[in-house]
Amino acid sequence: MSTVTLNSNTRPSSAQAAAASRPLAAVTGAELQAPLIQGGHVRYANLDYGASAPALTIVSAYLNEVLPYYASVHRGAGYASQISTSVYENSRNIVREFVGGRADDSVIFTRNTTDSLNLLAGCLPQVNGQNTGEVLYLDIEHHANLLPWQGVPHRSVIAAPTLAATLENLRAELSEGGVSLLAITGASNVTGEILPIAQLASLAHEYGARIVVDAAQLAPHRRINIAEADVDYVVFSGHKLYAPFGAGVVVGRPDWLDAGPPHLAGGGAVREARLDSVSWATGPARHEGGSPNVLGAATLARATQVLAGLDEDAWHAHEASIRSYLVDGLRAIDGVTVHQIFSDSEDTIGVVNFSVEGFDAGLVAAYLAAEHGIGLRDGRFCAHPLLKRLGLPSGSLRASFGVGSRLEDATRLLAGIEELKHTGLGWDYVVDEGRWVPANDHRTYPEWAPNTPGTAGAAPCTVD
C-alpha cells in the first residue's frame, strides 16, 4: 500500500465522507483480498464497475433461492418447469416497470446490450428487401451502438465541443430527412457524461425518426422512464447492473420487432415449422429461439428491483461524492489530465477517464493492480473513434464505481498515482502478448483459475 500522504486539497470533505464513506448497497466480493507483488494482501479496490459490476448480495441470495427450481421453460408440465416459466415470464414485467415502459412494449431477453442492438438492427423497416431509412449516430458511441448500424444504411455525426451544439448538429442532419432511427448512448462509457435523452427523443420524433437509447451505462446509475421521455427503445445488460449470468434486454415498441426476421431461428420462435417453410411467432418468443437464459433474466429482474428501491437522493449523492472527490484529486496531481467530451456537461455517472503524463495507460493499470490492489480499466474502451478525437489513440485510464463503492477506493487510487509520480514504479514490468505485466510474478492464485493475470487479459483491439 502507498505511504504517500495526500495533499489537504485531495482529502474528502465532511459532506463527501457522510455520503460515501460506506457502500450504498452490499455487493458480493466486497472484501475480496488481492495479492500484492511485494507480498501480502489488501482489500481489492474495484474501480471497474463500468466493465462488469459485482453482483448485489441480495441478487446472489436470490440466485441461490431460485437455483433448486431451475428447469426448462414454456413447455414443461413439471413442478420445477412451471416455477421456472413463471419466474422467467414475470421478469419481463419487472424489467418493463423498471424502465417505465408502456403496457404494450415488448421485453426481449438477449445475451447483452450488443446482442440487443444487433437484434434491433435486423428489425429496421424494409420495403421489398430495402431499408426505408437510415440510422443516425454520434462518433462517441461504444462499438455496440456503432458496428451493428454499419451493416445497414447509416450516417454519423461528429459530436461538437458542447452538448448544445451537438444537438444542433443532430437537428441539421435529421432535417435533411431519410432517418428512421436515432441511435444514441444514455451515458458515455468513456467519460460518464449523460446525454439528454428526452430532448433527443423529441428531436428524433420531430423529424419522423424513432430513437433507441443504449443504456448499458446509464441504467445502473440513473432512473429511466421511457414512456415519460417518449423513448422508443432502450437496451441494457445485466452484467453492468449488478446481476450475474450475462443477460441483456431490449424494451420497446412491438411493431418493428414483430415484423423483423427472428434474431435466432430455432425452437420456441415458431407457430408452426414444416420441412421447407415456417410460420414465425410474434412477441418476445419470435427473437428468443432456443432455451433461454432463465437465471440471467431472473437475476437481471431482481437487480432492477433493488435499484428501484434505492433512495434516489442518497444514490446520487453517494456517486457524486466519490466522483467529485476523485476528479478534484486527480486534477491536483501534476501531469494528470481528466478527459471529457463536452464542456457544458451538467450530469455524469460514476465514470472518470484520465491519463498520466509520461506513462502508458496499460503500465499504470498494471502498476495499480500489482502494487496497490486496485482494479481499473485501460485501453480504448470499445470506443475507438472517440478516443482518437480526444487525442488518445493509444488509450487512457478509466475508474468506474457504483453502489458498492466507497471513498476509500478513490483515496487509494489517488495515493497510488501520487506515489507513481513521486517515486516511480516499485517493480519491473514487461509487455506480454500486448499487456503490461509484472516481471517475475510469483503471486499465487486460486487453484481452479486456469490462467494467471497477464496474458489472459490480452485484448485484440490494441492497434489500428
C-alpha positions in Angstrom: 0.0 0.0 0.0 1.1 3.6 -0.7 2.9 5.5 2.0 2.3 8.9 0.3 0.3 11.4 2.2 -2.4 13.1 0.2 -2.5 16.8 0.0 -5.1 18.6 2.1 -7.0 19.6 -1.1 -7.4 16.0 -2.1 -8.9 14.9 1.2 -12.7 14.3 1.2 -14.9 17.0 2.6 -17.2 16.2 5.5 -20.2 16.2 3.1 -18.5 13.7 0.8 -17.5 11.5 3.7 -21.0 11.5 5.1 -22.5 10.5 1.7 -19.9 7.9 0.5 -17.7 6.6 3.3 -19.6 3.3 3.2 -21.1 1.3 0.3 -24.7 2.3 -0.5 -25.6 -1.4 -1.1 -23.8 -4.7 -0.3 -22.2 -6.5 -3.2 -20.7 -9.9 -3.5 -16.9 -9.9 -3.2 -16.7 -6.6 -1.4 -13.9 -7.9 0.9 -12.0 -9.9 -1.7 -8.3 -10.0 -0.8 -5.9 -9.2 -3.7 -2.3 -10.4 -3.5 0.4 -7.7 -3.9 3.5 -8.1 -5.9 5.6 -7.1 -3.0 4.0 -9.6 -0.7 0.9 -9.6 1.5 -2.7 -8.9 0.6 -5.1 -6.0 0.6 -8.8 -5.5 0.1 -9.4 -5.3 -3.7 -10.5 -1.8 -4.7 -12.8 -2.5 -7.5 -12.9 0.6 -9.8 -14.0 -1.3 -12.9 -17.8 -1.3 -12.4 -18.2 0.1 -15.9 -17.0 -3.1 -17.4 -18.9 -5.6 -15.2 -20.3 -4.7 -11.9 -20.2 -7.1 -8.9 -23.4 -8.9 -8.1 -25.6 -7.4 -5.4 -25.6 -9.7 -2.4 -29.4 -9.7 -2.5 -29.2 -10.9 -6.1 -26.7 -13.6 -5.1 -29.0 -14.8 -2.4 -31.9 -14.8 -4.8 -30.0 -16.8 -7.3 -29.4 -19.5 -4.6 -33.1 -19.4 -3.8 -34.1 -19.9 -7.4 -31.4 -22.5 -8.4 -33.2 -25.5 -7.0 -36.2 -24.8 -9.2 -34.1 -24.3 -12.4 -35.6 -26.2 -15.3 -36.7 -25.8 -18.9 -39.3 -23.2 -19.5 -42.6 -22.8 -21.5 -43.2 -26.4 -22.4 -42.6 -28.3 -19.2 -45.6 -29.7 -17.2 -43.4 -30.5 -14.2 -43.4 -28.5 -11.0 -39.9 -27.0 -11.5 -40.6 -26.2 -15.1 -43.8 -24.3 -14.1 -41.9 -22.4 -11.4 -39.1 -21.5 -13.8 -41.5 -20.4 -16.5 -43.3 -18.2 -14.1 -40.1 -16.6 -12.9 -38.9 -16.1 -16.4 -42.1 -14.5 -17.8 -42.6 -12.4 -14.7 -39.1 -11.0 -15.2 -40.4 -9.2 -18.3 -43.0 -7.3 -16.2 -40.4 -6.4 -13.6 -37.9 -5.0 -16.2 -40.7 -3.2 -18.1 -41.7 -1.5 -14.9 -38.1 -0.6 -14.1 -37.7 1.4 -17.3 -41.1 2.9 -17.2 -42.2 1.0 -20.2 -45.6 1.3 -21.9 -48.1 -1.5 -21.4 -47.6 -2.9 -24.9 -43.8 -2.6 -25.0 -42.1 -5.8 -25.9 -39.4 -7.1 -23.4 -37.0 -9.4 -25.2 -34.1 -11.0 -23.3 -30.8 -11.3 -25.1 -27.2 -12.1 -24.3 -26.1 -8.5 -23.7 -26.5 -4.9 -24.9 -24.6 -5.7 -28.1 -26.9 -8.5 -28.9 -29.9 -6.3 -28.2 -28.7 -3.7 -30.7 -27.9 -6.3 -33.3 -31.4 -7.6 -32.9 -32.9 -4.2 -33.4 -30.7 -3.6 -36.5 -32.3 -6.7 -38.0 -35.8 -5.3 -37.4 -35.5 -1.9 -39.2 -38.4 -1.3 -41.5 -37.9 -2.6 -45.1 -39.9 -2.5 -48.4 -39.0 -5.1 -51.0 -35.9 -6.1 -49.0 -34.6 -2.5 -48.8 -34.4 -0.4 -45.6 -36.8 2.5 -45.7 -34.5 4.9 -43.8 -31.1 5.4 -42.4 -29.7 5.1 -38.8 -28.1 8.2 -37.4 -25.5 8.0 -34.6 -22.7 10.1 -33.0 -19.0 9.4 -33.2 -18.8 9.0 -29.4 -20.7 5.6 -29.3 -19.5 2.3 -27.9 -18.9 -0.2 -30.6 -22.1 -1.9 -29.5 -24.0 1.1 -30.8 -21.7 1.7 -33.7 -20.9 -1.5 -35.5 -24.4 -3.0 -35.9 -25.5 0.1 -37.9 -22.6 -0.2 -40.3 -24.4 -3.1 -42.0 -27.5 -1.0 -42.8 -27.9 2.5 -44.4 -26.4 4.9 -41.9 -25.0 8.3 -41.2 -22.7 9.5 -38.4 -22.4 12.9 -36.8 -19.3 14.3 -35.1 -20.1 15.4 -31.6 -19.4 19.1 -31.0 -17.5 20.5 -28.0 -20.8 21.2 -26.3 -24.0 19.2 -25.8 -26.0 22.2 -27.0 -24.1 22.4 -30.3 -24.2 18.6 -30.7 -28.0 18.7 -30.5 -28.0 21.3 -33.2 -25.7 19.1 -35.4 -28.1 16.3 -35.0 -31.0 18.5 -35.8 -29.3 19.7 -39.0 -28.7 16.1 -40.1 -32.2 14.9 -39.2 -33.7 17.9 -41.0 -32.3 16.5 -44.3 -34.8 13.6 -44.0 -34.4 9.9 -44.6 -33.5 8.9 -41.0 -35.6 6.2 -39.5 -33.7 5.7 -36.2 -31.5 7.8 -34.0 -29.2 5.5 -32.0 -27.7 7.3 -29.0 -25.9 6.5 -25.8 -27.6 7.4 -22.5 -24.2 8.0 -20.8 -20.7 7.7 -22.3 -18.9 4.6 -21.3 -15.6 6.5 -21.7 -16.3 9.7 -19.7 -19.6 9.1 -17.9 -21.2 12.2 -19.4 -25.1 11.9 -19.6 -26.9 12.9 -22.7 -30.4 14.5 -22.6 -32.5 11.5 -23.8 -35.9 13.2 -23.5 -34.6 16.1 -25.7 -33.1 13.7 -28.2 -36.3 11.7 -28.4 -38.3 14.9 -29.1 -35.8 15.9 -31.7 -35.9 12.5 -33.4 -39.7 12.4 -33.4 -39.9 15.9 -34.8 -38.3 14.6 -38.0 -40.2 11.3 -38.1 -37.5 9.1 -36.7 -37.5 6.7 -33.7 -34.9 6.6 -31.0 -33.0 3.8 -29.3 -31.0 4.5 -26.2 -28.0 2.4 -25.3 -28.5 2.5 -21.5 -25.8 -0.1 -20.6 -24.0 2.6 -18.6 -27.0 4.8 -17.7 -29.4 2.2 -16.2 -27.0 1.2 -13.3 -26.8 4.8 -12.2 -30.0 6.7 -13.0 -33.7 6.2 -13.1 -35.1 5.7 -16.6 -38.7 6.3 -17.7 -39.0 5.6 -21.4 -42.8 6.4 -21.5 -42.2 9.8 -19.9 -39.2 10.6 -22.1 -41.0 9.2 -25.1 -38.1 6.9 -26.0 -39.0 4.1 -28.5 -36.4 1.5 -27.5 -34.0 1.0 -24.6 -31.3 -1.6 -24.2 -29.0 -2.6 -21.4 -27.1 -5.5 -19.8 -27.4 -7.4 -16.5 -23.6 -7.7 -16.0 -23.4 -3.9 -15.7 -26.5 -3.8 -13.5 -25.2 -5.9 -10.6 -26.6 -9.2 -12.0 -24.5 -12.3 -13.0 -25.2 -14.7 -15.9 -24.9 -12.2 -18.7 -28.4 -11.5 -19.8 -29.4 -8.4 -21.8 -32.7 -6.9 -22.8 -34.4 -4.7 -25.4 -37.6 -3.0 -24.3 -39.7 -1.0 -26.8 -42.4 -0.7 -29.4 -43.5 -4.1 -30.7 -44.3 -3.3 -34.4 -40.8 -3.3 -35.8 -39.8 -6.2 -33.6 -42.8 -8.3 -34.7 -42.2 -7.5 -38.4 -38.5 -8.2 -38.4 -36.9 -11.6 -39.1 -36.3 -13.7 -36.0 -33.0 -12.8 -34.4 -32.2 -16.5 -33.7 -34.1 -19.1 -35.8 -34.9 -22.2 -33.7 -37.3 -23.9 -31.3 -39.7 -21.7 -29.5 -39.6 -18.9 -32.1 -42.3 -20.5 -34.3 -46.0 -21.1 -34.6 -45.6 -24.0 -37.0 -42.5 -25.5 -38.6 -42.6 -27.5 -41.8 -39.8 -29.3 -43.7 -39.3 -26.4 -46.0 -41.1 -23.4 -44.5 -42.1 -21.9 -41.2 -44.7 -19.6 -39.6 -42.9 -17.4 -37.1 -44.3 -16.3 -33.7 -44.8 -12.7 -32.8 -43.9 -11.1 -29.4 -40.7 -11.8 -27.5 -40.8 -15.5 -28.5 -40.0 -14.5 -32.1 -36.5 -13.5 -31.1 -35.8 -15.9 -28.2 -35.2 -19.1 -30.2 -33.7 -22.0 -28.2 -33.5 -22.4 -24.4 -33.4 -19.0 -22.8 -31.1 -17.8 -20.1 -33.6 -18.2 -17.3 -31.3 -17.4 -14.5 -29.8 -14.4 -16.3 -33.3 -12.9 -16.8 -34.3 -13.7 -13.2 -31.2 -12.1 -11.7 -31.4 -9.1 -14.0 -35.0 -8.5 -12.9 -34.1 -8.9 -9.2 -31.3 -6.4 -9.6 -33.7 -3.8 -11.1 -35.9 -4.2 -8.1 -33.1 -3.5 -5.7 -32.0 -0.4 -7.7 -35.6 0.8 -8.0 -35.9 0.6 -4.2 -32.9 2.9 -3.5 -33.4 6.3 -2.1 -32.7 8.4 -5.2 -31.2 11.4 -3.4 -28.8 9.2 -1.4 -28.0 7.2 -4.5 -26.9 10.3 -6.5 -25.1 11.9 -3.5 -23.1 8.7 -2.9 -21.9 8.5 -6.5 -21.4 12.3 -7.0 -19.4 12.5 -3.8 -16.9 9.8 -4.9 -16.7 11.2 -8.4 -16.1 14.9 -7.4 -13.5 13.8 -4.8 -11.7 11.7 -7.3 -11.8 14.3 -10.2 -10.6 17.1 -7.9 -7.9 14.8 -6.5 -6.6 13.7 -9.9 -6.6 17.3 -11.2 -4.5 18.3 -8.2 -1.7 15.9 -9.2 0.8 17.3 -11.6 0.8 15.6 -15.0 -2.6 14.0 -14.7 -5.4 15.0 -17.1 -9.1 14.2 -16.7 -10.8 13.9 -20.0 -14.3 14.8 -21.1 -16.2 15.2 -24.3 -18.5 18.2 -23.7 -17.6 21.5 -21.9 -21.2 22.0 -20.8 -21.9 18.6 -19.3 -24.1 19.1 -16.2 -24.6 15.5 -15.1 -22.3 12.5 -15.0 -22.4 8.9 -13.8 -19.6 7.1 -11.8 -17.0 7.1 -14.5 -13.8 9.1 -14.6 -11.4 9.0 -17.6 -7.8 10.2 -17.1 -4.2 9.8 -18.3 -0.9 10.2 -16.5 1.8 12.1 -18.4 4.9 10.1 -19.2 3.3 6.7 -18.5 1.5 4.3 -20.9 -2.1 3.7 -19.6 -1.6 -0.1 -19.6 1.5 0.2 -17.5 -0.3 2.5 -14.9 -3.1 -0.1 -14.7 -0.7 -3.0 -14.2 1.2 -1.0 -11.5 -2.0 -0.1 -9.6 -3.2 -3.7 -9.7 0.1 -5.3 -8.7 1.4 -2.8 -6.2 -1.9 -1.4 -4.7 -4.6 -4.0 -5.3 -6.7 -1.6 -7.4 -8.6 -2.7 -10.5 -9.5 -0.2 -13.2 -9.7 -0.3 -17.0 -7.1 0.9 -19.5 -7.3 0.9 -23.3 -9.7 2.3 -25.8 -12.9 1.1 -24.2 -14.5 -0.2 -27.4 -14.9 3.4 -28.5 -12.0 3.9 -30.9 -13.4 6.9 -32.8 -14.0 8.8 -29.6 -10.5 8.0 -28.2 -9.0 9.3 -31.4 -10.9 12.6 -31.3 -9.9 13.0 -27.6 -6.3 12.7 -28.7 -5.8 9.4 -27.0 -5.3 6.9 -29.9 -3.3 4.5 -27.7 -5.8 4.6 -24.8 -6.3 6.1 -21.4 -7.5 5.0 -17.9 -11.0 4.7 -16.6 -12.1 4.4 -13.0 -15.7 3.4 -12.6 -17.7 2.8 -9.5 -21.3 2.3 -8.2 -23.4 1.4 -5.2 -20.8 -1.0 -3.7 -18.0 1.6 -3.8 -16.7 3.8 -1.0 -14.5 6.9 -0.8 -11.6 4.7 0.4 -11.4 3.2 -3.1 -10.8 6.7 -4.6 -8.4 7.6 -1.8 -6.3 4.5 -2.6 -6.3 5.4 -6.3 -5.1 8.9 -5.7 -2.4 7.7 -3.3 -1.2 5.2 -5.9 -1.0 7.9 -8.6 0.8 10.3 -6.2 3.3 7.6 -5.4 3.9 6.8 -9.0 4.6 10.5 -9.8 6.8 10.9 -6.7 8.8 7.7 -6.5 8.1 5.8 -9.8 7.4 2.1 -10.2 8.2 -0.2 -7.4 8.6 -3.2 -9.6 9.8 -4.1 -13.1 7.1 -4.6 -15.8 7.2 -6.2 -19.2 4.9 -6.4 -22.2 3.5 -9.9 -22.6 1.1 -10.5 -25.6 0.2 -6.8 -25.7 -0.3 -6.3 -22.0 1.9 -4.9 -19.3 2.5 -7.4 -16.5 4.9 -7.6 -13.5 8.2 -9.3 -14.3 8.9 -12.4 -12.3 5.4 -12.5 -10.9 5.3 -15.3 -8.2 2.0 -14.4 -6.7 -0.4 -17.4 -6.1 -3.9 -17.5 -7.4 -6.9 -19.8 -6.8 -6.0 -23.4 -7.8 -9.1 -23.5 -10.0 -8.0 -20.5 -12.0 -6.7 -21.7 -15.4 -4.5 -18.7 -16.1 -2.8 -16.1 -14.0 -3.4 -12.4 -14.8 -1.3 -11.1 -17.7 -1.5 -12.8 -21.0 -5.0 -14.0 -20.1 -6.1 -10.3 -20.2 -4.7 -9.6 -23.7 -7.2 -8.0 -26.0 -7.2 -7.9 -29.8 -8.0 -4.2 -30.1 -4.6 -2.8 -29.2 -3.7 -1.5 -32.6 -5.5 0.1 -35.6 
